[in-house]
Amino acid sequence: MKLDNQMKWVPEEDAALVACIVDLYNVGTYNADMGFKASYLNELERMLEKVLPHAMLKAKPKLESRIRTLKRDWTIVYDMLSGKDN
Protein backbone atom coordinates (compact mmCIF):
# COMPACT_ATOMS: atom_id res chain seq x y z
CA MET A 1 0.00 0.00 0.00
CA LYS A 2 1.46 3.31 -1.06
CA LEU A 3 0.98 6.36 1.13
CA ASP A 4 0.27 9.76 -0.42
CA ASN A 5 3.51 11.25 0.91
CA GLN A 6 5.73 8.60 -0.69
CA MET A 7 7.63 9.78 -3.72
CA LYS A 8 8.07 7.82 -6.91
CA TRP A 9 11.71 7.49 -7.91
CA VAL A 10 12.42 7.98 -11.60
CA PRO A 11 15.25 6.18 -13.45
CA GLU A 12 17.28 9.41 -13.71
CA GLU A 13 17.28 9.72 -9.89
CA ASP A 14 18.24 6.08 -9.41
CA ALA A 15 21.09 6.44 -11.90
CA ALA A 16 22.33 9.61 -10.18
CA LEU A 17 22.11 7.95 -6.76
CA VAL A 18 24.13 4.91 -7.85
CA ALA A 19 26.69 7.11 -9.64
CA CYS A 20 27.13 9.27 -6.53
CA ILE A 21 27.50 6.19 -4.31
CA VAL A 22 30.22 4.85 -6.64
CA ASP A 23 31.96 8.26 -6.65
CA LEU A 24 31.75 8.43 -2.86
CA TYR A 25 33.27 4.96 -2.58
CA ASN A 26 36.06 5.79 -5.05
CA VAL A 27 37.01 8.97 -3.15
CA GLY A 28 37.43 6.81 -0.05
CA THR A 29 36.78 9.48 2.59
CA TYR A 30 33.63 7.81 3.93
CA ASN A 31 34.65 4.16 3.47
CA ALA A 32 34.48 1.81 6.45
CA ASP A 33 35.21 -1.91 6.83
CA MET A 34 32.01 -3.25 5.25
CA GLY A 35 30.34 -0.14 3.82
CA PHE A 36 30.33 3.53 4.64
CA LYS A 37 30.79 5.63 7.75
CA ALA A 38 27.68 6.97 9.48
CA SER A 39 28.00 10.48 8.01
CA TYR A 40 27.99 9.35 4.37
CA LEU A 41 24.28 10.06 3.87
CA ASN A 42 24.76 13.80 4.41
CA GLU A 43 27.59 13.90 1.86
CA LEU A 44 25.49 11.84 -0.56
CA GLU A 45 22.66 14.35 -0.15
CA ARG A 46 25.04 17.21 -1.02
CA MET A 47 26.37 15.35 -4.07
CA LEU A 48 22.87 14.64 -5.37
CA GLU A 49 21.84 18.26 -4.83
CA LYS A 50 24.53 19.27 -7.34
CA VAL A 51 23.45 16.67 -9.92
CA LEU A 52 19.67 16.97 -9.40
CA PRO A 53 19.12 20.42 -7.85
CA HIS A 54 15.30 20.33 -7.90
CA ALA A 55 14.78 16.73 -6.77
CA MET A 56 15.00 17.62 -3.06
CA LEU A 57 16.29 14.16 -2.08
CA LYS A 58 16.93 14.31 1.66
CA ALA A 59 19.20 11.86 3.44
CA LYS A 60 16.51 10.78 5.87
CA PRO A 61 14.16 9.22 4.99
CA LYS A 62 14.36 9.42 1.17
CA LEU A 63 17.95 8.30 0.45
CA GLU A 64 18.09 5.87 3.34
CA SER A 65 14.90 4.16 2.20
CA ARG A 66 15.89 4.03 -1.48
CA ILE A 67 19.31 2.57 -0.71
CA ARG A 68 17.66 -0.12 1.41
CA THR A 69 15.29 -0.94 -1.50
CA LEU A 70 18.13 -1.06 -4.03
CA LYS A 71 20.15 -3.37 -1.77
CA ARG A 72 17.17 -5.71 -1.39
CA ASP A 73 16.53 -5.77 -5.15
CA TRP A 74 20.23 -6.29 -5.91
CA THR A 75 20.37 -9.21 -3.47
CA ILE A 76 17.43 -10.88 -5.21
CA VAL A 77 19.02 -10.48 -8.66
CA TYR A 78 22.45 -11.56 -7.42
CA ASP A 79 21.01 -14.69 -5.81
CA MET A 80 19.12 -15.55 -9.01
CA LEU A 81 22.22 -15.14 -11.17
CA SER A 82 24.53 -17.00 -8.80
CA GLY A 83 22.16 -19.95 -8.56
CA LYS A 84 21.49 -19.54 -4.86
CA ASP A 85 18.07 -20.77 -3.67
CA ASN A 86 16.91 -21.80 -7.14
MMTF fields as JSON, N, C-alpha, C and O atoms, coordinates in Angstrom:
{
  "mmtfVersion": "1.0.0",
  "mmtfProducer": "UNKNOWN",
  "numBonds": 343,
  "numAtoms": 344,
  "numGroups": 86,
  "numChains": 1,
  "numModels": 1,
  "chainsPerModel": [1],
  "groupsPerChain": [86],
  "chainIdList": ["A"],
  "bondAtomList": [4, 2, 8, 6, 12, 10, 16, 14, 20, 18, 24, 22, 28, 26, 32, 30, 36, 34, 40, 38, 44, 42, 48, 46, 52, 50, 56, 54, 60, 58, 64, 62, 68, 66, 72, 70, 76, 74, 80, 78, 84, 82, 88, 86, 92, 90, 96, 94, 100, 98, 104, 102, 108, 106, 112, 110, 116, 114, 120, 118, 124, 122, 128, 126, 132, 130, 136, 134, 140, 138, 144, 142, 148, 146, 152, 150, 156, 154, 160, 158, 164, 162, 168, 166, 172, 170, 176, 174, 180, 178, 184, 182, 188, 186, 192, 190, 196, 194, 200, 198, 204, 202, 208, 206, 212, 210, 216, 214, 220, 218, 224, 222, 228, 226, 232, 230, 236, 234, 240, 238, 244, 242, 248, 246, 252, 250, 256, 254, 260, 258, 264, 262, 268, 266, 272, 270, 276, 274, 280, 278, 284, 282, 288, 286, 292, 290, 296, 294, 300, 298, 304, 302, 308, 306, 312, 310, 316, 314, 320, 318, 324, 322, 328, 326, 332, 330, 336, 334, 340, 338],
  "bondOrderList": [1, 1, 1, 1, 1, 1, 1, 1, 1, 1, 1, 1, 1, 1, 1, 1, 1, 1, 1, 1, 1, 1, 1, 1, 1, 1, 1, 1, 1, 1, 1, 1, 1, 1, 1, 1, 1, 1, 1, 1, 1, 1, 1, 1, 1, 1, 1, 1, 1, 1, 1, 1, 1, 1, 1, 1, 1, 1, 1, 1, 1, 1, 1, 1, 1, 1, 1, 1, 1, 1, 1, 1, 1, 1, 1, 1, 1, 1, 1, 1, 1, 1, 1, 1, 1],
  "groupList": [{"groupName": "MET", "atomNameList": ["N", "CA", "C", "O"], "elementList": ["N", "C", "C", "O"], "formalChargeList": [0, 0, 0, 0], "bondAtomList": [1, 0, 2, 1, 3, 2], "bondOrderList": [1, 1, 2], "singleLetterCode": "M", "chemCompType": "L-PEPTIDE LINKING"}, {"groupName": "LYS", "atomNameList": ["N", "CA", "C", "O"], "elementList": ["N", "C", "C", "O"], "formalChargeList": [0, 0, 0, 0], "bondAtomList": [1, 0, 2, 1, 3, 2], "bondOrderList": [1, 1, 2], "singleLetterCode": "K", "chemCompType": "L-PEPTIDE LINKING"}, {"groupName": "LEU", "atomNameList": ["N", "CA", "C", "O"], "elementList": ["N", "C", "C", "O"], "formalChargeList": [0, 0, 0, 0], "bondAtomList": [1, 0, 2, 1, 3, 2], "bondOrderList": [1, 1, 2], "singleLetterCode": "L", "chemCompType": "L-PEPTIDE LINKING"}, {"groupName": "ASP", "atomNameList": ["N", "CA", "C", "O"], "elementList": ["N", "C", "C", "O"], "formalChargeList": [0, 0, 0, 0], "bondAtomList": [1, 0, 2, 1, 3, 2], "bondOrderList": [1, 1, 2], "singleLetterCode": "D", "chemCompType": "L-PEPTIDE LINKING"}, {"groupName": "ASN", "atomNameList": ["N", "CA", "C", "O"], "elementList": ["N", "C", "C", "O"], "formalChargeList": [0, 0, 0, 0], "bondAtomList": [1, 0, 2, 1, 3, 2], "bondOrderList": [1, 1, 2], "singleLetterCode": "N", "chemCompType": "L-PEPTIDE LINKING"}, {"groupName": "GLN", "atomNameList": ["N", "CA", "C", "O"], "elementList": ["N", "C", "C", "O"], "formalChargeList": [0, 0, 0, 0], "bondAtomList": [1, 0, 2, 1, 3, 2], "bondOrderList": [1, 1, 2], "singleLetterCode": "Q", "chemCompType": "L-PEPTIDE LINKING"}, {"groupName": "TRP", "atomNameList": ["N", "CA", "C", "O"], "elementList": ["N", "C", "C", "O"], "formalChargeList": [0, 0, 0, 0], "bondAtomList": [1, 0, 2, 1, 3, 2], "bondOrderList": [1, 1, 2], "singleLetterCode": "W", "chemCompType": "L-PEPTIDE LINKING"}, {"groupName": "VAL", "atomNameList": ["N", "CA", "C", "O"], "elementList": ["N", "C", "C", "O"], "formalChargeList": [0, 0, 0, 0], "bondAtomList": [1, 0, 2, 1, 3, 2], "bondOrderList": [1, 1, 2], "singleLetterCode": "V", "chemCompType": "L-PEPTIDE LINKING"}, {"groupName": "PRO", "atomNameList": ["N", "CA", "C", "O"], "elementList": ["N", "C", "C", "O"], "formalChargeList": [0, 0, 0, 0], "bondAtomList": [1, 0, 2, 1, 3, 2], "bondOrderList": [1, 1, 2], "singleLetterCode": "P", "chemCompType": "L-PEPTIDE LINKING"}, {"groupName": "GLU", "atomNameList": ["N", "CA", "C", "O"], "elementList": ["N", "C", "C", "O"], "formalChargeList": [0, 0, 0, 0], "bondAtomList": [1, 0, 2, 1, 3, 2], "bondOrderList": [1, 1, 2], "singleLetterCode": "E", "chemCompType": "L-PEPTIDE LINKING"}, {"groupName": "ALA", "atomNameList": ["N", "CA", "C", "O"], "elementList": ["N", "C", "C", "O"], "formalChargeList": [0, 0, 0, 0], "bondAtomList": [1, 0, 2, 1, 3, 2], "bondOrderList": [1, 1, 2], "singleLetterCode": "A", "chemCompType": "L-PEPTIDE LINKING"}, {"groupName": "CYS", "atomNameList": ["N", "CA", "C", "O"], "elementList": ["N", "C", "C", "O"], "formalChargeList": [0, 0, 0, 0], "bondAtomList": [1, 0, 2, 1, 3, 2], "bondOrderList": [1, 1, 2], "singleLetterCode": "C", "chemCompType": "L-PEPTIDE LINKING"}, {"groupName": "ILE", "atomNameList": ["N", "CA", "C", "O"], "elementList": ["N", "C", "C", "O"], "formalChargeList": [0, 0, 0, 0], "bondAtomList": [1, 0, 2, 1, 3, 2], "bondOrderList": [1, 1, 2], "singleLetterCode": "I", "chemCompType": "L-PEPTIDE LINKING"}, {"groupName": "TYR", "atomNameList": ["N", "CA", "C", "O"], "elementList": ["N", "C", "C", "O"], "formalChargeList": [0, 0, 0, 0], "bondAtomList": [1, 0, 2, 1, 3, 2], "bondOrderList": [1, 1, 2], "singleLetterCode": "Y", "chemCompType": "L-PEPTIDE LINKING"}, {"groupName": "GLY", "atomNameList": ["N", "CA", "C", "O"], "elementList": ["N", "C", "C", "O"], "formalChargeList": [0, 0, 0, 0], "bondAtomList": [1, 0, 2, 1, 3, 2], "bondOrderList": [1, 1, 2], "singleLetterCode": "G", "chemCompType": "PEPTIDE LINKING"}, {"groupName": "THR", "atomNameList": ["N", "CA", "C", "O"], "elementList": ["N", "C", "C", "O"], "formalChargeList": [0, 0, 0, 0], "bondAtomList": [1, 0, 2, 1, 3, 2], "bondOrderList": [1, 1, 2], "singleLetterCode": "T", "chemCompType": "L-PEPTIDE LINKING"}, {"groupName": "PHE", "atomNameList": ["N", "CA", "C", "O"], "elementList": ["N", "C", "C", "O"], "formalChargeList": [0, 0, 0, 0], "bondAtomList": [1, 0, 2, 1, 3, 2], "bondOrderList": [1, 1, 2], "singleLetterCode": "F", "chemCompType": "L-PEPTIDE LINKING"}, {"groupName": "SER", "atomNameList": ["N", "CA", "C", "O"], "elementList": ["N", "C", "C", "O"], "formalChargeList": [0, 0, 0, 0], "bondAtomList": [1, 0, 2, 1, 3, 2], "bondOrderList": [1, 1, 2], "singleLetterCode": "S", "chemCompType": "L-PEPTIDE LINKING"}, {"groupName": "ARG", "atomNameList": ["N", "CA", "C", "O"], "elementList": ["N", "C", "C", "O"], "formalChargeList": [0, 0, 0, 0], "bondAtomList": [1, 0, 2, 1, 3, 2], "bondOrderList": [1, 1, 2], "singleLetterCode": "R", "chemCompType": "L-PEPTIDE LINKING"}, {"groupName": "HIS", "atomNameList": ["N", "CA", "C", "O"], "elementList": ["N", "C", "C", "O"], "formalChargeList": [0, 0, 0, 0], "bondAtomList": [1, 0, 2, 1, 3, 2], "bondOrderList": [1, 1, 2], "singleLetterCode": "H", "chemCompType": "L-PEPTIDE LINKING"}],
  "groupTypeList": [0, 1, 2, 3, 4, 5, 0, 1, 6, 7, 8, 9, 9, 3, 10, 10, 2, 7, 10, 11, 12, 7, 3, 2, 13, 4, 7, 14, 15, 13, 4, 10, 3, 0, 14, 16, 1, 10, 17, 13, 2, 4, 9, 2, 9, 18, 0, 2, 9, 1, 7, 2, 8, 19, 10, 0, 2, 1, 10, 1, 8, 1, 2, 9, 17, 18, 12, 18, 15, 2, 1, 18, 3, 6, 15, 12, 7, 13, 3, 0, 2, 17, 14, 1, 3, 4],
  "groupIdList": [1, 2, 3, 4, 5, 6, 7, 8, 9, 10, 11, 12, 13, 14, 15, 16, 17, 18, 19, 20, 21, 22, 23, 24, 25, 26, 27, 28, 29, 30, 31, 32, 33, 34, 35, 36, 37, 38, 39, 40, 41, 42, 43, 44, 45, 46, 47, 48, 49, 50, 51, 52, 53, 54, 55, 56, 57, 58, 59, 60, 61, 62, 63, 64, 65, 66, 67, 68, 69, 70, 71, 72, 73, 74, 75, 76, 77, 78, 79, 80, 81, 82, 83, 84, 85, 86],
  "secStructList": [7, 7, 7, 6, 6, 7, 7, 7, 7, 7, 2, 2, 2, 2, 2, 2, 2, 2, 2, 2, 2, 2, 2, 2, 2, 2, 2, 7, 6, 6, 3, 3, 6, 6, 3, 3, 7, 6, 6, 2, 2, 2, 2, 2, 2, 2, 2, 2, 2, 2, 2, 1, 6, 6, 6, 7, 7, 7, 0, 0, 0, 0, 0, 2, 2, 2, 2, 2, 2, 2, 2, 2, 2, 2, 2, 2, 2, 2, 2, 2, 2, 2, 6, 6, 6, 7],
  "xCoordList": [0.844, 0.0, 0.884, 1.772, 0.645, 1.465, 0.784, -0.386, 1.51, 0.982, 1.097, 1.938, 0.265, 0.271, 1.584, 1.973, 2.283, 3.51, 4.745, 5.847, 4.578, 5.729, 6.005, 5.089, 7.273, 7.628, 7.922, 8.296, 7.755, 8.065, 9.421, 9.594, 10.373, 11.712, 11.663, 11.026, 12.334, 12.423, 13.81, 14.741, 13.951, 15.25, 16.421, 17.524, 16.199, 17.28, 17.786, 18.988, 16.884, 17.275, 18.016, 19.002, 17.534, 18.236, 19.653, 20.609, 19.775, 21.093, 22.029, 23.202, 21.509, 22.33, 22.732, 23.869, 21.81, 22.109, 23.219, 24.174, 23.105, 24.126, 25.463, 26.504, 25.447, 26.693, 27.358, 28.579, 26.566, 27.126, 27.672, 28.696, 27.005, 27.502, 28.853, 29.78, 28.959, 30.221, 31.318, 32.443, 30.976, 31.96, 32.409, 33.596, 31.449, 31.755, 32.68, 33.61, 32.418, 33.273, 34.688, 35.682, 34.756, 36.063, 36.908, 38.134, 36.281, 37.014, 37.631, 38.762, 36.889, 37.427, 37.29, 37.58, 36.866, 36.78, 35.788, 36.013, 34.698, 33.633, 33.606, 32.66, 34.614, 34.649, 34.923, 35.705, 34.256, 34.484, 34.75, 34.847, 34.868, 35.206, 34.265, 34.718, 32.976, 32.007, 30.939, 29.766, 31.314, 30.337, 30.848, 31.996, 29.978, 30.326, 30.227, 29.559, 30.9, 30.794, 29.41, 28.71, 29.026, 27.684, 27.329, 26.163, 28.285, 28.005, 27.905, 27.759, 27.979, 27.993, 26.687, 26.703, 25.561, 24.277, 24.211, 23.653, 24.773, 24.761, 25.602, 25.208, 26.751, 27.594, 26.892, 26.952, 26.238, 25.493, 24.378, 24.134, 23.713, 22.661, 23.243, 22.643, 24.394, 25.04, 25.441, 25.274, 25.963, 26.366, 25.161, 25.229, 24.066, 22.871, 22.244, 21.659, 22.367, 21.84, 22.528, 21.901, 23.804, 24.531, 24.09, 23.988, 23.826, 23.449, 21.97, 21.615, 21.12, 19.668, 19.16, 18.557, 19.398, 19.117, 17.662, 17.397, 16.717, 15.305, 14.637, 13.436, 15.372, 14.785, 14.47, 13.567, 15.217, 15.005, 15.053, 14.152, 16.104, 16.291, 17.046, 18.256, 16.345, 16.932, 17.464, 16.922, 18.539, 19.204, 18.236, 18.176, 17.497, 16.506, 15.156, 15.005, 14.2, 14.16, 14.359, 14.488, 14.389, 14.361, 15.544, 15.343, 16.776, 17.949, 18.127, 18.422, 17.948, 18.092, 17.142, 17.54, 15.902, 14.896, 15.211, 15.091, 15.613, 15.886, 17.11, 17.117, 18.127, 19.314, 18.948, 19.421, 18.117, 17.659, 16.904, 17.103, 16.042, 15.289, 16.226, 16.079, 17.187, 18.13, 18.975, 19.249, 19.385, 20.152, 19.324, 19.817, 18.056, 17.174, 16.998, 17.106, 16.724, 16.534, 17.811, 17.757, 18.96, 20.229, 20.486, 20.96, 20.174, 20.371, 19.54, 20.017, 18.316, 17.432, 18.019, 18.084, 18.444, 19.016, 20.324, 20.556, 21.175, 22.453, 22.226, 22.881, 21.302, 21.008, 20.476, 20.817, 19.642, 19.12, 20.242, 20.29, 21.14, 22.218, 23.302, 23.951, 23.491, 24.527, 24.015, 24.784, 22.724, 22.158, 21.781, 21.441, 21.836, 21.495, 19.973, 19.252, 19.491, 18.07, 17.208, 16.091, 17.715, 16.908, 15.939, 15.177],
  "yCoordList": [-1.183, 0.0, 1.239, 1.376, 2.122, 3.31, 4.5, 4.782, 5.187, 6.364, 7.575, 7.595, 8.572, 9.761, 10.52, 11.148, 10.475, 11.255, 10.528, 11.073, 9.31, 8.596, 9.096, 9.28, 9.309, 9.783, 8.607, 7.529, 8.816, 7.815, 8.168, 9.242, 7.271, 7.495, 7.273, 6.333, 8.133, 7.975, 7.42, 7.567, 6.782, 6.179, 7.158, 6.771, 8.407, 9.411, 9.592, 9.752, 9.569, 9.719, 8.491, 8.603, 7.308, 6.077, 6.057, 5.709, 6.431, 6.441, 7.43, 7.13, 8.602, 9.606, 9.121, 9.327, 8.478, 7.95, 6.913, 6.98, 5.962, 4.911, 5.516, 5.131, 6.462, 7.11, 7.85, 7.797, 8.533, 9.266, 8.308, 8.594, 7.183, 6.19, 5.642, 5.491, 5.349, 4.853, 5.911, 5.598, 7.173, 8.255, 8.389, 8.555, 8.316, 8.434, 7.3, 7.516, 6.106, 4.963, 5.162, 4.906, 5.621, 5.793, 6.876, 6.764, 7.916, 8.966, 8.386, 8.719, 7.519, 6.808, 7.49, 6.87, 8.723, 9.478, 8.871, 8.902, 8.323, 7.806, 6.282, 5.71, 5.622, 4.162, 3.629, 4.195, 2.527, 1.815, 0.351, 0.011, -0.505, -1.907, -2.584, -3.141, -2.539, -3.248, -2.299, -2.669, -1.097, -0.141, 1.275, 1.58, 2.129, 3.534, 3.954, 3.305, 5.046, 5.633, 6.253, 6.505, 6.494, 6.969, 8.285, 8.505, 9.146, 10.476, 10.504, 11.579, 9.355, 9.347, 9.841, 10.407, 9.645, 10.063, 11.572, 12.026, 12.346, 13.796, 14.224, 15.119, 13.593, 13.899, 13.468, 14.175, 12.331, 11.843, 12.821, 13.083, 13.352, 14.353, 15.585, 16.097, 16.054, 17.215, 16.92, 17.763, 15.726, 15.353, 15.318, 15.803, 14.743, 14.645, 16.014, 16.248, 16.907, 18.263, 18.963, 19.753, 18.677, 19.272, 18.68, 19.394, 17.366, 16.675, 16.892, 17.122, 16.817, 16.97, 18.059, 17.75, 19.336, 20.417, 20.557, 21.057, 20.134, 20.327, 19.066, 19.079, 17.995, 16.733, 16.733, 16.026, 17.528, 17.619, 16.246, 15.886, 15.496, 14.158, 14.297, 14.522, 14.165, 14.315, 12.984, 11.922, 13.062, 11.855, 10.96, 9.752, 11.552, 10.784, 11.398, 12.605, 10.665, 9.22, 8.8, 7.607, 9.75, 9.424, 8.571, 7.483, 9.045, 8.305, 7.001, 5.962, 7.062, 5.87, 4.761, 3.603, 5.122, 4.161, 3.607, 2.404, 4.484, 4.027, 3.118, 2.135, 3.422, 2.573, 1.19, 0.175, 1.155, -0.12, -0.931, -2.14, -0.265, -0.939, -1.451, -2.584, -0.63, -1.059, -2.245, -3.156, -2.237, -3.37, -4.651, -5.711, -4.542, -5.71, -6.249, -7.453, -5.349, -5.769, -6.371, -7.37, -5.77, -6.29, -7.691, -8.569, -7.896, -9.207, -10.27, -11.381, -9.942, -10.883, -11.242, -12.419, -10.239, -10.483, -11.26, -12.199, -10.874, -11.559, -13.039, -13.912, -13.311, -14.694, -15.493, -16.664, -14.864, -15.552, -15.878, -16.979, -14.932, -15.137, -16.093, -16.783, -16.128, -16.999, -18.41, -19.292, -18.622, -19.955, -20.281, -21.424, -19.291, -19.541, -19.618, -18.792, -20.592, -20.774, -20.914, -20.398, -21.595, -21.799, -22.925, -23.243],
  "zCoordList": [0.0, 0.0, 0.0, 0.842, -0.927, -1.059, -0.389, -0.652, 0.466, 1.129, 0.206, -0.693, 0.424, -0.419, -0.364, -1.349, 0.778, 0.912, 0.384, 0.44, -0.127, -0.686, -2.098, -2.899, -2.383, -3.716, -4.625, -4.163, -5.896, -6.908, -7.496, -8.072, -7.353, -7.909, -9.414, -9.89, -10.152, -11.602, -11.933, -11.142, -13.104, -13.454, -13.384, -12.996, -13.75, -13.707, -12.273, -12.058, -11.298, -9.892, -9.393, -8.664, -9.793, -9.411, -9.987, -9.294, -11.253, -11.902, -11.206, -10.984, -10.867, -10.183, -8.801, -8.379, -8.092, -6.76, -6.825, -6.051, -7.731, -7.855, -8.266, -7.734, -9.21, -9.644, -8.484, -8.332, -7.672, -6.529, -5.471, -4.85, -5.261, -4.307, -4.785, -3.99, -6.076, -6.638, -6.488, -6.097, -6.804, -6.652, -5.203, -4.923, -4.286, -2.862, -2.415, -1.637, -2.911, -2.585, -3.15, -2.47, -4.395, -5.047, -4.386, -4.356, -3.858, -3.148, -1.878, -1.525, -1.194, -0.045, 1.299, 2.322, 1.341, 2.594, 3.578, 4.788, 3.066, 3.929, 3.997, 4.54, 3.463, 3.474, 4.881, 5.644, 5.192, 6.446, 6.085, 4.905, 7.082, 6.833, 5.835, 4.835, 6.1, 5.25, 4.719, 4.665, 4.33, 3.822, 3.977, 3.655, 4.473, 4.636, 6.09, 6.895, 6.416, 7.752, 7.92, 6.939, 9.163, 9.476, 8.785, 8.459, 8.559, 8.009, 6.481, 5.899, 5.828, 4.367, 3.759, 2.665, 4.434, 3.87, 3.645, 2.646, 4.563, 4.405, 3.203, 2.455, 3.02, 1.856, 0.57, -0.436, 0.6, -0.558, -0.925, -2.103, 0.08, -0.147, -0.855, -1.801, -0.404, -1.022, -2.483, -3.364, -2.713, -4.07, -5.011, -6.14, -4.535, -5.37, -5.621, -6.679, -4.66, -4.833, -6.005, -6.711, -6.212, -7.339, -8.67, -9.668, -8.686, -9.918, -10.256, -11.412, -9.236, -9.404, -8.459, -7.431, -8.797, -7.849, -7.422, -6.328, -8.242, -7.904, -7.375, -7.106, -7.221, -6.769, -5.27, -4.823, -4.499, -3.055, -2.374, -1.617, -2.651, -2.077, -0.756, -0.749, 0.334, 1.663, 2.162, 1.854, 2.943, 3.442, 4.209, 3.979, 5.105, 5.873, 5.615, 5.803, 5.209, 4.992, 3.545, 3.271, 2.606, 1.169, 0.715, 0.174, 0.927, 0.453, 1.211, 0.62, 2.499, 3.337, 2.879, 2.759, 2.629, 2.2, 0.809, 0.577, -0.116, -1.479, -1.523, -2.264, -0.758, -0.709, -0.17, -0.681, 0.851, 1.408, 0.341, 0.223, -0.429, -1.496, -2.583, -3.041, -3.002, -4.033, -3.568, -4.349, -2.31, -1.765, -1.802, -2.19, -1.393, -1.391, -2.809, -3.037, -3.765, -5.151, -5.728, -6.446, -5.421, -5.914, -5.363, -6.084, -4.092, -3.471, -4.175, -4.403, -4.514, -5.212, -6.574, -6.931, -7.334, -8.665, -8.552, -9.313, -7.609, -7.419, -7.094, -7.665, -6.181, -5.815, -7.0, -7.165, -7.824, -9.007, -9.984, -10.532, -10.202, -11.172, -10.655, -11.441, -9.348, -8.797, -8.536, -8.152, -8.742, -8.564, -7.137, -6.832, -6.251, -4.859, -4.706, -5.265, -3.964, -3.671, -4.931, -4.979, -5.927, -7.145, -6.957, -7.871]
}
